[in-house]
C-alpha cells in the first residue's frame, strides 16, 4: 500500500535529522581525522614531512562533505529500495513519484538543519594553479543540493565514491593529496552504512 504524502514527508524529515545526528554521534569525522593522522605518521614521517593541523573550519568542511555524500547515497541509491509499487499486480518497481517527493522534503530538511552561520562561511578547496607548482585556495560555498547533484552526475556509484574521496582529500590535506585520498576512500562505506541503517529504521516505523 502506498505511503501517503504526510507520512512520507515525516519519514524524509526524520531521515535527514537522523543522518546529521548519526554523523555526529558515531564520531565519523573524528575517526576520519585519526585515520589521516595515522596515515601521515606511517608515511610522511619517513619523508620528514608533517601532517596538517586541522582547524574548526576544516572539521566543519569535512562534516559538510560527509553530509552531502550521505544525502546522495540516501536519494540515489537507497531510498528506491524502500519505496516501490506493484506493476501488473506482480512485478515491483521503484515508485519514482514517491522517491522524488521524499528527495525534495529530505533536501529541504537538510538545508533547514544546517542553515547556520558556521556552515554558510565554509567554502570548498579548489586547485587554482598547476604550474610551476600546484596551488590551492577556497572556492565557492559548499551548497548541499549542488553537491548532491554533482554526485548524481558522476554516474556509476564507483565514480561518486572517487569524487567523495577527492573532496575529502582536498579538505584534509591538499598538499599531501594522495595520502588523504586513500583515507577518503576508506570512509565512503561507513557513511553509506550509516545511511542504510537510518533508512531501515525510518521505514520500519
Number of C-alpha atoms within 10 A of each C-alpha: 6 11 11 9 12 9 10 20 20 14 20 26 21 17 25 27 16 20 24 20 11 17 20 13 11 12 11 19 18 15 12 19 18 13 18 23 19 14 17 20 14 11 15 16 12 10 9 7 12 14 18 14 9 12 10 9 15 18 16 18 25 25 20 22 23 25 22 25 23 25 30 26 25 23 20 17 15 17 24 17 13 15 20 20 17 13 10 7 7 8 9 12 13 16 17 13 11 21 19 14 14 23 21 15 18 25 21 16 19 22 15 11 13 15 11 10 8 12 17 12 13 20 20 19 23 16 13 12 11 9 7 6 7 11 13 15 12 12 13 11 14 19 17 21 16 11 19 22 14 16 23 18 11 14 10 10 15 10 14 21 21 18 19 22 24 21 23 28 25 22 26 29 20 23 15 17 18 15 18 27 24 18 24 27 17 14 21 20 12 14 20 20 13 20 29 19 13 20 22 16 14 17 14 8 6
